[in-house]
Amino acid sequence: HGQHLILMLSDYRKPFKDGLDLQFEAKVDGDRWQGRAWVPLEYLPPGVQYANAYAIHGSGDDRQYQAAYPADPSRCQQPDFHRLEFFKEIDLKSIVPYDVDQTFEEVEWRQGKDIH
């Protein structure tokens, strides 16, 4: 429980930073699992408007891939967490209690875009 992978990407499948820390809490109650993650705003690109969340459970033939906004199976035969066209619009200002535009580390993101 609690394994995660956080990447900053400069382009499609082009990470420029990985191994980022994440505060995560998991709770199992009978056959029900609940997880909560606190994602620092600095991990999000400036002006982010779309997001998705994923989970992988089990192994081998019992492996299950889940997404908050699943891919259309007629367009995506295999799990692919990089398909941005399946992300949905988010409004960070509705869930973050302060001015999100003032918190982004834009310098780091600009540097990442220069790496190819």
KOLVEXVO-908666 format. One record per residue (C-alpha): residue number from 1; residue in one letter; x, y, z. Coordinates in pm, 1 decimal, padded with zeros to 6 digits. Each point is the difference from the previous one (the first is absolute). Layout:
<recs>
{rec NUM,A,{X,Y,Z}} ...
</recs>
This chain:
<recs>
{rec 1,H,{00000.0,00000.0,00000.0}} {rec 2,G,{00105.8,00358.1,-00056.1}} {rec 3,Q,{00224.6,-00045.2,-00303.4}} {rec 4,H,{-00009.4,00295.0,-00235.1}} {rec 5,L,{00185.1,00159.3,-00288.5}} {rec 6,I,{00010.5,00376.1,-00051.3}} {rec 7,L,{00153.9,00142.6,-00319.1}} {rec 8,M,{00035.0,00345.6,-00152.3}} {rec 9,L,{-00025.8,-00025.0,-00377.5}} {rec 10,S,{00126.5,00251.0,-00256.5}} {rec 11,D,{-00193.1,-00167.3,-00282.3}} {rec 12,Y,{-00181.8,-00323.3,-00082.3}} {rec 13,R,{00194.5,-00279.2,00179.7}} {rec 14,K,{00298.7,00230.7,00068.8}} {rec 15,P,{00061.1,00025.7,00376.0}} {rec 16,F,{00247.4,00260.0,00120.2}} {rec 17,K,{-00041.6,-00070.4,00371.5}} {rec 18,D,{-00100.8,-00314.7,00188.9}} {rec 19,G,{00015.1,-00152.6,00345.5}} {rec 20,L,{-00196.3,00288.6,00148.8}} {rec 21,D,{-00128.9,-00033.2,00355.4}} {rec 22,L,{-00368.4,-00031.3,00072.7}} {rec 23,Q,{-00186.6,-00008.9,00329.2}} {rec 24,F,{-00233.8,-00298.1,-00021.0}} {rec 25,E,{-00234.0,-00169.3,00244.2}} {rec 26,A,{-00171.6,-00336.8,-00054.2}} {rec 27,K,{-00268.2,-00172.5,00203.2}} {rec 28,V,{-00144.3,-00349.5,-00040.3}} {rec 29,D,{-00331.5,-00078.1,00164.7}} {rec 30,G,{-00113.5,-00355.4,-00077.0}} {rec 31,D,{-00016.6,-00029.2,-00379.2}} {rec 32,R,{00002.2,00375.9,-00051.2}} {rec 33,W,{00314.9,00202.3,-00069.8}} {rec 34,Q,{00029.1,00377.8,00019.8}} {rec 35,G,{00299.5,00210.2,-00091.9}} {rec 36,R,{00070.4,00369.7,00026.7}} {rec 37,A,{00289.7,00191.1,-00155.5}} {rec 38,W,{00111.8,00357.9,00056.8}} {rec 39,V,{00154.3,00125.9,-00323.1}} {rec 40,P,{00210.5,00316.1,00034.0}} {rec 41,L,{-00114.7,00268.4,-00243.4}} {rec 42,E,{00362.1,00037.8,-00114.2}} {rec 43,Y,{-00034.7,-00340.6,-00168.5}} {rec 44,L,{-00269.6,00133.1,-00231.6}} {rec 45,P,{00085.4,00201.1,-00311.2}} {rec 46,P,{-00095.5,00368.5,00001.7}} {rec 47,G,{-00356.2,00049.4,-00120.4}} {rec 48,V,{-00089.8,-00369.3,00022.1}} {rec 49,Q,{-00357.2,-00056.5,-00118.2}} {rec 50,Y,{-00031.2,-00377.1,-00046.5}} {rec 51,A,{00076.0,-00300.8,00221.4}} {rec 52,N,{-00058.6,-00370.5,00052.6}} {rec 53,A,{00085.2,-00247.7,00275.7}} {rec 54,Y,{00100.3,-00364.1,-00037.1}} {rec 55,A,{00041.3,-00315.6,00205.0}} {rec 56,I,{00148.1,-00341.2,-00071.9}} {rec 57,H,{-00107.1,-00290.4,00221.2}} {rec 58,G,{00118.3,-00359.3,00009.7}} {rec 59,S,{00249.2,-00181.6,-00217.3}} {rec 60,G,{00010.6,-00245.6,-00287.6}} {rec 61,D,{-00342.7,-00104.7,-00130.1}} {rec 62,D,{-00167.4,00171.3,00297.7}} {rec 63,R,{00147.2,00344.3,-00080.6}} {rec 64,Q,{-00260.8,00275.3,-00030.3}} {rec 65,Y,{00049.7,00349.6,-00142.7}} {rec 66,Q,{-00235.6,00270.8,00117.2}} {rec 67,A,{-00039.9,00366.2,-00086.4}} {rec 68,A,{-00213.3,00283.7,00131.2}} {rec 69,Y,{-00076.0,00072.0,-00368.0}} {rec 70,P,{00051.9,-00328.8,-00190.2}} {rec 71,A,{00114.5,-00013.5,-00359.7}} {rec 72,D,{-00247.4,-00090.5,-00271.0}} {rec 73,P,{00067.2,-00375.5,-00055.0}} {rec 74,S,{-00071.9,00034.3,-00372.9}} {rec 75,R,{00290.1,00249.3,-00028.5}} {rec 76,C,{00246.4,-00140.2,00253.3}} {rec 77,Q,{00056.3,-00376.1,00008.0}} {rec 78,Q,{00265.7,00000.0,00275.2}} {rec 79,P,{00021.2,00210.4,00318.0}} {rec 80,D,{00179.7,00325.6,-00078.6}} {rec 81,F,{00016.6,00266.3,00269.9}} {rec 82,H,{00147.1,00251.3,-00246.0}} {rec 83,R,{-00310.1,00045.7,-00217.6}} {rec 84,L,{-00078.7,00364.2,00073.9}} {rec 85,E,{-00314.1,-00004.9,-00212.7}} {rec 86,F,{-00168.5,-00202.3,00277.2}} {rec 87,F,{00080.3,00251.3,00274.9}} {rec 88,K,{-00286.8,00217.9,00126.9}} {rec 89,E,{-00010.3,00368.1,00083.3}} {rec 90,I,{00070.8,00096.6,00361.9}} {rec 91,D,{-00041.2,00327.3,00184.7}} {rec 92,L,{00279.5,00022.4,00257.0}} {rec 93,K,{-00137.0,00325.2,00136.3}} {rec 94,S,{-00308.1,-00188.0,00121.7}} {rec 95,I,{00206.2,-00245.2,00211.8}} {rec 96,V,{00307.2,00202.4,00104.8}} {rec 97,P,{-00065.2,00258.7,00271.5}} {rec 98,Y,{00243.6,00263.7,-00129.8}} {rec 99,D,{00109.1,00162.9,-00326.3}} {rec 100,V,{00145.4,-00291.1,-00199.4}} {rec 101,D,{00145.8,00231.4,-00264.3}} {rec 102,Q,{00248.5,00131.7,00260.4}} {rec 103,T,{00130.9,-00343.1,00110.3}} {rec 104,F,{00139.1,-00161.9,-00315.1}} {rec 105,E,{00374.4,-00039.0,-00036.9}} {rec 106,E,{00000.8,00119.1,-00361.0}} {rec 107,V,{00379.8,00012.9,-00023.3}} {rec 108,E,{00023.9,-00377.1,00051.2}} {rec 109,W,{-00266.8,-00065.0,-00262.8}} {rec 110,R,{00168.7,00233.8,-00251.1}} {rec 111,Q,{00327.2,-00184.6,00055.3}} {rec 112,G,{-00174.6,-00334.3,-00054.8}} {rec 113,K,{-00144.9,00112.4,-00332.6}} {rec 114,D,{00353.1,00078.4,-00119.0}} {rec 115,I,{00110.8,-00362.6,00059.0}} {rec 116,H,{-00054.2,-00228.7,-00302.8}} 
</recs>
